[in-house]
Amino acid sequence: MESRTRSLLKAVSWRITATLTTIIIAYGITGEVEAALAIGSIEFFLKFVIYYMHERAWLKIAMGQPK
């Protein structure tokens, strides 16, 4: 079983990677740094919470876990 701290750290590291990708894509589409950063900021916090809840939910599913 994974600890809450490990799930939290995984969520943070993934969110940083994914948010940087989103900012680059948003900048490529809009050509505006401010818009790209705004989109990335919203995306970071919203998806951070969703990912953490997803990880915790999967820990409750026995399928594929060692017995």
N, C-alpha and C positions, 0 to 999 in steps of 0.2 A: 504494500500500500504506500502510495506517495504522500508525503507530508504537505500540509497547506503551504508551508514556506516554499517548498520546491515548486509546487504549482504556481505560486505567485511569481517566483523568479523566472520560470519558463514563460509566463505571460508577459512579463516586462521585456525580456530579451526578444521575444517574437514581435511584440508591439513596436519596439524601436526599429527593427528590421522592416516590418510591413509599413510603418508610417513613413519612413524615409522613401520607400518605393512609391507610396501614394503621393508624397510631396513632389517627387520628380515627375510623376505622370501628370499631376495637376499643373505643374509649371509648364510642362511640354504642351498641354492643351490650352492653358490660359495665357501663358507668357508673362504672368504676373506673380511675383514673389509673395506679395501679401495674400493673395487668394490661395496660393498653394499652401502657405503656412496655416491659414485659417482652416482649410479643408483637412490638412494633416492633423491639426490640433483636435478638431471635433472627432475625427476618425480614431485617433489614439485613445481617447478616454472611453468612447462608446464601445469600441471593439475590445478594449482591455477588459472591461466588465463582462462582456459576452463570452470571451475566450475563457476567463477564469471559471465562470459558471459551467461552461461546456466541459472543461477538464474535470471539475468536481463531479459533475453528473456521470461522466464516463467511469469514474472510480467506483460507482455504485453498480455498474454492469459487470457481471462475472465473466461474460463471454470473452474468451481469449486470454484470461488471466490464469497464471499457474495456481494449482490447488494446494 
